[in-house]
């Protein structure tokens, strides 16, 4: 399974193919981190969740 944004150019180039184009498999994604009070870790978490929210389908 490849996320749509990553698969799209490969599909266009013919390097990937859809086995069942009429079926989608949605999987919940989770971000896990240690319970530390770290400004650096908080910044990484914010960046990951913001980017995922913008790039992934809901």
C-alpha positions as a LaTeX table, in Angstrom:
\begin{tabular}{lrrr}
\hline
Residue & $x$ (\AA) & $y$ (\AA) & $z$ (\AA) \\
\hline
Unk1 & 0.00 & 0.00 & 0.00 \\
Unk2 & 1.33 & 3.39 & $-1.01$ \\
Unk3 & $-0.19$ & 6.74 & $-0.02$ \\
Unk4 & $-1.90$ & 8.52 & $-2.92$ \\
Unk5 & 0.50 & 11.51 & $-3.05$ \\
Unk6 & 3.46 & 9.13 & $-3.28$ \\
Unk7 & 1.79 & 6.75 & $-5.76$ \\
Unk8 & 0.42 & 9.32 & $-8.19$ \\
Unk9 & 3.64 & 10.04 & $-10.13$ \\
Unk10 & 4.50 & 6.33 & $-10.23$ \\
Unk11 & 1.05 & 5.48 & $-11.57$ \\
Unk12 & 1.39 & 8.14 & $-14.29$ \\
Unk13 & 4.82 & 6.77 & $-15.22$ \\
Unk14 & 3.48 & 3.22 & $-15.42$ \\
Unk15 & 5.75 & 2.00 & $-12.60$ \\
Unk16 & 2.75 & 1.10 & $-10.40$ \\
Unk17 & $-0.66$ & $-0.26$ & $-11.24$ \\
Unk18 & $-3.93$ & $-0.44$ & $-9.36$ \\
Unk19 & $-5.09$ & $-3.99$ & $-8.70$ \\
Unk20 & $-8.61$ & $-3.00$ & $-7.69$ \\
Unk21 & $-9.20$ & 0.59 & $-8.82$ \\
Unk22 & $-12.83$ & 0.52 & $-7.71$ \\
Unk23 & $-11.94$ & $-0.38$ & $-4.11$ \\
Unk24 & $-10.22$ & 1.76 & $-1.51$ \\
Unk25 & $-8.76$ & 0.70 & 1.81 \\
Unk26 & $-8.73$ & 3.44 & 4.42 \\
Unk27 & $-6.53$ & 2.94 & 7.46 \\
Unk28 & $-6.40$ & 5.19 & 10.49 \\
Unk29 & $-2.98$ & 6.69 & 11.14 \\
Unk30 & $-1.62$ & 7.46 & 14.57 \\
Unk31 & 1.29 & 9.60 & 15.73 \\
Unk32 & 2.92 & 8.22 & 18.85 \\
Unk33 & 5.57 & 9.87 & 20.98 \\
Unk34 & 7.05 & 9.57 & 24.40 \\
Unk35 & 5.39 & 11.63 & 27.06 \\
Unk36 & 8.18 & 14.18 & 27.39 \\
Unk37 & 7.86 & 17.92 & 27.80 \\
Unk38 & 10.21 & 18.84 & 24.97 \\
Unk39 & 9.86 & 21.94 & 22.77 \\
Unk40 & 11.73 & 20.17 & 19.95 \\
Unk41 & 9.43 & 17.14 & 20.10 \\
Unk42 & 6.38 & 19.40 & 20.22 \\
Unk43 & 7.61 & 21.21 & 17.08 \\
Unk44 & 8.10 & 17.90 & 15.24 \\
Unk45 & 4.63 & 16.73 & 16.30 \\
Unk46 & 3.07 & 19.97 & 15.08 \\
Unk47 & 4.88 & 19.72 & 11.75 \\
Unk48 & 3.85 & 16.09 & 11.20 \\
Unk49 & 0.19 & 16.61 & 12.11 \\
Unk50 & $-0.13$ & 19.82 & 10.05 \\
Unk51 & 1.50 & 18.23 & 7.00 \\
Unk52 & $-0.61$ & 15.08 & 7.30 \\
Unk53 & $-3.80$ & 17.11 & 7.65 \\
Unk54 & $-2.95$ & 19.02 & 4.47 \\
Unk55 & $-1.75$ & 16.06 & 2.39 \\
Unk56 & $-3.95$ & 13.12 & 3.37 \\
Unk57 & $-7.57$ & 12.46 & 2.54 \\
Unk58 & $-10.02$ & 12.44 & 5.46 \\
\hline
\end{tabular}
